[in-house]
Structure formats: structure tokens, C-alpha cells
Amino acid sequence: MDSDNHSDNHKQQVEKQAEDIQIEVDKIFELARSNNWSLEQFAIKVLAGATDYELGYFSIAAQLVQNVTKLDGQSSINILNYLLYKVRQLDPLKIKQAQNILFQGLVMNKQETEQRLAEKRRN
């Protein structure tokens, strides 16, 4: 019985963490929409927030890196952490590289969203 309680408690903790992350991510996307950020502005803001380890921005950045690299989640986080380390060192080449990766990820997201919307309209 104790293991069932522990399992339920762990499940609830994981669900709460996932919900908290999603709330933060949703707030960021709403902020971007309401301020009419360009994809370039959004990439820069995501990079800045991720550099400060703000949860929502870090989550978005990790997903964008994964979208671009097509690697697993942990490898994408490792790449992101390396880029953030270089950004904190003010390495201009790595800052530009990180911005470009995030921008590419945003472009890919936008294209995928537009394709899904077009398919919905056809059906």
C-alpha cells in the first residue's frame, strides 16, 4: 500500500511540474503574441531568458534546439547548456550561433503550425 501512495504522490508531483512548465511556456507565447514579437525578437528573448535559467524560456529553448538538431531531449539540453555557457562568456560567435539555432527552431514551429492549420481547413 505504501508503494501505491508513493507512486501516486510521485505521479502528482510530476504532473504538477509539467503543468507549471506548460503555464510558463504559455505565458511566454502569449507575451510574444501580445507584443507582436518577430521571430528574431522571440529568439533573442528566449536566449536571454534561458541564459538566466528561467524555466519557461529554458524549456522553449531546449525544445527549439531539439527541433533543429533532431536529437534526443538530453542531447539537446547538453547542446543548449554548452551554448548558454558560451553566451555567458560573451563569445560573440556562439551568441550568434545560439540565436540562429533558436530562430531556425521558431521558423520550423511556425511552418509546422501553418501546415496543420491548412490541413484542418481542408478537412
C-alpha positions in Angstrom: 0.0 0.0 0.0 2.8 2.4 0.8 4.3 2.0 -2.6 0.9 2.8 -4.2 0.8 6.0 -2.1 4.4 6.9 -3.1 3.6 6.1 -6.7 0.5 8.3 -6.6 2.4 11.1 -4.9 5.2 10.9 -7.4 2.8 11.0 -10.3 1.1 14.1 -8.8 4.4 15.8 -8.4 5.4 15.1 -12.0 2.0 16.2 -13.3 2.3 19.4 -11.2 5.8 20.1 -12.6 4.7 19.5 -16.1 1.7 21.8 -15.6 3.9 24.5 -14.1 6.3 24.4 -17.1 3.4 24.5 -19.5 1.9 27.5 -17.8 5.2 29.3 -18.0 5.6 28.4 -21.7 2.0 29.5 -22.4 2.7 32.9 -20.7 5.8 33.4 -22.8 4.0 32.7 -26.1 1.1 34.9 -25.1 3.6 37.7 -24.3 5.2 37.2 -27.7 1.8 37.4 -29.4 0.5 40.4 -27.4 3.7 42.3 -28.1 3.9 41.2 -31.7 7.4 40.0 -31.4 9.1 39.0 -34.7 10.7 35.5 -34.8 14.1 37.2 -34.4 13.0 39.1 -31.3 11.5 36.0 -29.9 14.7 34.0 -30.4 16.7 36.7 -28.7 14.3 36.9 -25.7 14.2 33.1 -25.4 18.0 33.0 -25.4 18.2 35.8 -22.8 15.6 34.0 -20.6 17.3 30.6 -21.0 20.7 32.2 -20.1 19.1 33.3 -16.8 17.7 29.7 -16.4 14.1 31.0 -16.4 12.1 27.7 -16.6 9.7 28.6 -19.4 12.4 30.2 -21.6 14.8 27.3 -20.9 12.0 24.8 -21.8 11.3 26.6 -25.1 15.0 26.9 -25.9 15.6 23.1 -25.3 12.6 22.2 -27.5 13.8 24.5 -30.3 17.3 23.0 -30.1 15.7 19.6 -30.3 13.6 20.6 -33.3 16.6 21.8 -35.2 19.1 19.1 -34.3 16.6 16.2 -34.3 18.5 14.8 -31.3 17.0 13.3 -28.2 16.0 15.6 -25.3 19.1 15.1 -23.1 21.5 15.7 -26.0 19.5 18.9 -26.9 19.8 20.1 -23.3 23.5 19.4 -23.4 23.9 21.4 -26.5 21.8 24.2 -25.0 23.8 24.2 -21.8 27.1 24.5 -23.9 25.7 27.4 -25.9 24.4 29.1 -22.7 27.9 28.7 -21.1 29.4 30.3 -24.2 26.8 33.1 -24.2 27.6 33.9 -20.5 31.3 34.1 -21.6 30.1 36.7 -24.1 31.5 34.6 -27.1 30.0 36.6 -30.0 30.2 33.7 -32.4 28.4 31.3 -30.0 25.8 34.0 -29.2 25.0 34.4 -32.9 25.0 30.6 -33.3 22.6 30.2 -30.4 20.3 32.9 -31.8 20.4 31.3 -35.2 19.5 27.8 -33.8 16.6 29.2 -31.8 15.4 31.3 -34.8 15.5 28.2 -37.0 13.5 26.3 -34.4 10.9 29.0 -34.3 10.7 29.1 -38.1 10.2 25.3 -38.1 7.5 25.6 -35.5 5.7 28.3 -37.5 5.8 26.2 -40.7 4.5 23.1 -38.9 1.7 25.1 -37.3 0.7 26.6 -40.7 0.7 23.2 -42.3 -1.5 21.8 -39.5 -3.9 24.7 -39.9 -4.0 24.3 -43.7 -4.8 20.6 -43.3 -7.6 21.3 -40.8 -9.2 23.8 -43.2 -9.1 21.2 -46.0 -10.9 18.6 -43.8 
